[in-house]
Amino acid sequence: MTYRLVLTRLLLTVLAISLVTACDKPGSDAPKKKQDSAVPKNKTTASPVAIVKSDKDDPRRKIETAIVHGLSLLNKKDMQAFVRTYMPPEFLQRIQKNSTIEKFTKSISKERKGIFRKSLTEAQNLKPSYNKARNRATIKLKAPSRPLSFIKVNDYWYIR
């Protein structure tokens, strides 16, 4: 196995574990508790691309705008802002316990970044399906075999 493949599998494993532990019990669609957003309310995000004037203007409030905004961050090659803005707060806390976001983003391969970009590009034209509580959404993609999933935490959508 190559170093990149090992890191990619490790990233996917960490993401899966963080999603499983975000629920009270297996099979539950309800998050454990509300957590503070990774980006404080009424503040701008880390990217110069995303200037948020107020909480109502935050692109993460709707999946459609989150996809467009996330894609713009990836197209500008601002992976740190993408991770800070679209990874769930619990996942960011785990990264920061063991490392830094800068080191984490450097470990993401070009291939994985391309998959993110391709998935978001395709997702722009598709409608998500929601769970009953409307706090989880899934977009079935053609290219990668796995669907693109989102989770809603404190009124903001994050990529799972």
Number of C-alpha atoms within 10 A of each C-alpha: 5 7 9 15 14 11 16 17 11 12 16 13 12 15 16 13 12 17 16 15 13 20 15 13 12 9 8 11 17 17 19 12 11 10 12 12 15 21 16 10 15 13 13 17 19 15 16 11 14 18 14 16 12 11 14 11 13 22 21 22 18 13 22 17 16 22 24 17 21 26 20 18 22 20 13 11 12 17 21 18 22 20 22 18 28 23 19 26 18 17 20 18 14 13 16 13 9 9 11 13 18 14 12 17 16 11 14 16 15 11 12 15 16 13 14 16 19 15 22 23 16 16 22 17 9 13 13 18 13 15 12 9 9 12 18 22 23 19 20 18 16 11 11 12 8 12 15 19 17 22 25 22 21 12 13 22 27 24 21 20
